Amino acid sequence: MEPQPRTFTRDEAEALLPEVDRLLAEAHKFVETLAGAEQAAQAAQWKPRANGRVHLEPVGEVHDAGRRSVARQLRLVIERIQGMGIVVRDIRSGLIDFPSLREGRIVNLCWRRGEPLEIRFWHEVAAGFSGRQPL
């Protein structure tokens, strides 16, 4: 049997939002850095030759090491958020859920970066973001 997740009251979740917002901003920055590095690495791989043909060149280890470092930093930020008992749904949009008890069952208090630093929505666990309802 799976252990029950930590549950949050609305007040407990809202108290964490300033710190979580900062952490999500940091995570988003790492995601964007990784995306940019990936595009640059792909562009660097394909070099046209003088005869017009394209060949694949190996990507330098420096690029790989840099991406690994950023990926490690991203993983640590996500683990820190998850360690609080928060469910990270989407880093790019900053979508997170706080498991909560509502009428005797687990639901998710739902928040996304850019929204006010207050919890205004909830959804059934199986419903996801599209099932958000106002509190």
Secondary structure, DSSP 8 states (H G I E B T S, - for coil): ---------HHHHHHHHHHHHHHHHHHHHHHHHHHHHHHHHHHHHEEE-TTS-EEE----HHHHHHHHHHHHHHHHHHHHHHHTT-EEEETTTTEEEEEEEETTEEEEEEEETTS-SS--EEEETTT-GGG-EE-
